[in-house]
Amino acid sequence: MKKVKTISNPNVAEIKEMILQLPQKQILALISEIEEEIDWMAITQLAEMGFKEWNDPEENIYDKYQ
């Protein structure tokens, strides 16, 4: 197995080079994990948009009771 070099601040090309040194099974697992993370990021962004209306100052009528 090749030794993966360590880079303190890698760019995309360097990351790709490191990934392509991995066995195919590990690459596929990594792709799956990245896709899952991207899905969660999209869900989180949608949720944030849905809660923006809660940040309306006019809706803070109950804050004085906290």
Residue frames relative to the residue before (quaternion, step in Angstrom):
aa qw qx qy qz dx dy dz
M 1.0000 0.0000 0.0000 0.0000 0.00 0.00 0.00
K 0.4643 -0.6796 0.4997 0.2700 3.56 -1.04 0.87
K 0.4248 -0.6647 0.5468 0.2804 3.53 -1.16 0.62
V 0.3410 -0.7336 0.5538 0.1971 3.56 -0.86 1.02
K 0.3706 -0.7334 0.5230 0.2264 3.54 -0.79 1.03
T 0.3848 -0.7115 0.5469 0.2159 3.53 -1.18 0.69
I 0.0569 -0.7786 0.6249 -0.0055 3.54 -0.91 1.01
S 0.4539 -0.7312 0.4405 0.2554 3.56 -0.74 1.06
N 0.8026 0.0345 0.0007 0.5956 3.62 0.98 -0.72
P 0.0429 -0.8669 0.4961 0.0213 3.60 0.53 1.17
N 0.3532 -0.6879 0.5830 0.2494 3.54 -1.23 0.55
V 0.7436 -0.4203 0.2679 0.4457 3.59 -1.26 0.14
A 0.6500 0.5216 -0.3248 0.4471 3.60 0.91 -0.85
E 0.6660 0.4944 -0.3020 0.4700 3.59 0.99 -0.81
I 0.6235 0.5241 -0.3345 0.4740 3.57 1.04 -0.73
K 0.6411 0.5231 -0.3166 0.4638 3.56 0.95 -0.91
E 0.6400 0.5293 -0.3210 0.4551 3.58 0.95 -0.87
M 0.6672 0.4939 -0.2999 0.4700 3.59 0.95 -0.88
I 0.6518 0.5228 -0.3180 0.4481 3.58 0.94 -0.88
L 0.6846 0.5003 -0.2911 0.4431 3.56 0.93 -0.89
Q 0.5802 0.5590 -0.3798 0.4546 3.60 1.27 -0.10
L 0.5709 0.6034 -0.3722 0.4141 3.58 1.27 -0.32
P 0.5762 -0.5481 0.4581 0.3971 3.58 -1.22 0.37
Q 0.6592 -0.5504 0.3485 0.3757 3.56 -1.12 0.72
K 0.6339 0.5408 -0.3351 0.4398 3.60 0.95 -0.82
Q 0.6751 0.4805 -0.2922 0.4775 3.59 0.96 -0.83
I 0.6091 0.5410 -0.3476 0.4642 3.59 1.07 -0.69
L 0.6683 0.4966 -0.3002 0.4655 3.58 0.90 -0.90
A 0.6355 0.5117 -0.3241 0.4789 3.59 1.03 -0.76
L 0.6453 0.5171 -0.3126 0.4675 3.58 1.00 -0.81
I 0.6273 0.5282 -0.3298 0.4677 3.58 0.97 -0.82
S 0.6526 0.5193 -0.3069 0.4585 3.55 0.94 -0.90
E 0.6656 0.4974 -0.2965 0.4708 3.59 0.94 -0.88
I 0.6461 0.5089 -0.3196 0.4706 3.59 1.00 -0.79
E 0.6433 0.5190 -0.3239 0.4603 3.59 0.96 -0.84
E 0.6420 0.5175 -0.3177 0.4681 3.58 1.00 -0.81
E 0.6486 0.5122 -0.3100 0.4700 3.57 0.98 -0.86
I 0.6404 0.5176 -0.3200 0.4687 3.60 0.99 -0.82
D 0.6226 0.5341 -0.3332 0.4648 3.59 1.01 -0.80
W 0.6728 0.4911 -0.2954 0.4679 3.59 0.92 -0.92
M 0.6180 0.5385 -0.3432 0.4586 3.57 1.04 -0.73
A 0.6615 0.5005 -0.3041 0.4684 3.58 0.96 -0.88
I 0.6442 0.5135 -0.3205 0.4676 3.59 0.96 -0.85
T 0.6516 0.5181 -0.3123 0.4577 3.58 0.95 -0.87
Q 0.6532 0.5088 -0.3173 0.4624 3.59 0.94 -0.83
L 0.6405 0.5104 -0.3255 0.4726 3.59 1.00 -0.76
A 0.6507 0.5121 -0.3155 0.4635 3.57 0.96 -0.84
E 0.6337 0.5302 -0.3317 0.4553 3.59 0.97 -0.81
M 0.6429 0.5116 -0.3245 0.4686 3.59 0.98 -0.79
G 0.6569 0.5256 -0.3034 0.4474 3.58 1.02 -0.79
F 0.7237 0.4321 -0.2411 0.4811 3.57 1.11 -0.65
K 0.4285 0.7183 -0.4614 0.2960 3.62 1.23 -0.11
E 0.6258 0.5462 -0.3523 0.4311 3.59 1.01 -0.70
W 0.6020 0.5641 -0.3622 0.4339 3.59 1.16 -0.46
N 0.6369 0.5266 -0.3215 0.4623 3.58 1.25 -0.34
D 0.4085 0.7094 -0.4714 0.3281 3.59 1.27 0.19
P 0.4589 -0.7090 0.4599 0.2744 3.62 -0.63 1.09
E 0.6298 0.5442 -0.3428 0.4355 3.61 1.05 -0.62
E 0.6571 0.5069 -0.3018 0.4691 3.56 1.22 -0.42
N 0.5667 0.6246 -0.3647 0.3946 3.59 1.26 -0.04
I 0.2350 0.8218 -0.4938 0.1601 3.60 1.13 0.55
Y 0.7067 0.4559 -0.2667 0.4708 3.61 1.12 -0.52
D 0.4421 0.7232 -0.4461 0.2873 3.61 1.22 -0.18
K 0.6342 0.5545 -0.3408 0.4174 3.59 1.02 -0.69
Y 0.6650 0.5068 -0.3029 0.4574 3.62 1.22 -0.31
Q 0.5129 0.6638 -0.4125 0.3550 3.59 1.23 0.01
